[in-house]
Amino acid sequence: MQIDVSVVAVVVKTERLALTLVTLCQCREMDVKEEQRVAIKFCCKVDFSPTKTVELIQKGYGDAALSRTTIFEWQKGFREGRESVKDDERSGRPTTIRTDDNIAAVDKMFKEVRKVTSRLIADTLGIPKTVVLRILRGDFKKRKLCSRFVPHALIREQMDERVSACQNLLNMINDNKNFLDKVITGDESWCFTYNPETKRQSSEWFG
């Protein structure tokens, strides 16, 4: 198989030009990612394959090179008509949401209602729940505790009161043989006049 020497020379010259472009980008005050995108765009213009582009980028940037997938995606975008090497604007909340004003607002909300949830604070202030938790736990050293039933042992005085009550009942029975006839028993259902809180609903911020 014969290869035209002129074709080989053009390819070598183009590769050298690509590496030279990388060097020029590095000399300018450009973000390293933008430098590589410029090189990728050039490789796309001279019709280098994605694999060849990856090879040149890795040769020029070493460990700092973009991943193979990223290089393929950018080259695909340039082939489809993309011109800018800048990152696309991203929607969502700004990264500066953990401000002094927000910290003060979180502090005010949980002081007013200690059972307030981090989700409610986040929705009210328009900031992510993760930021609210970071403020509560990191800035204010708060932790959330849930109430629970705690069984306890009777003290001596309480024991004596129960013994006394039982003794009084026995005395009443001994004094009046018909006493038990006056006692009405039966099954009954207890209906709460309020809705007991769940463990999560009863949790409060402490610290």
Buried (B, 14 or more C-beta within 10 A) or exposed (E): EEEEEEEEEEBEEBBEEBBEBBEEBBEEEBEEBBBBBBBBBBBBEBEBEBEBBBBBBBEBBEEEBBEBEBBBBBBEBBEEEBEEBEEEEEEEEEEEBBEEEBBEBBBEBBEEEEEBBBEBBBEEBEBBBEBBBBBBBEEBEBEBEEEEEEEEEEEEEEEEEEEEEEEEEEEEEEEEEEEEEEEEEEEEEEEEEEEEEEEEEEBBBEE
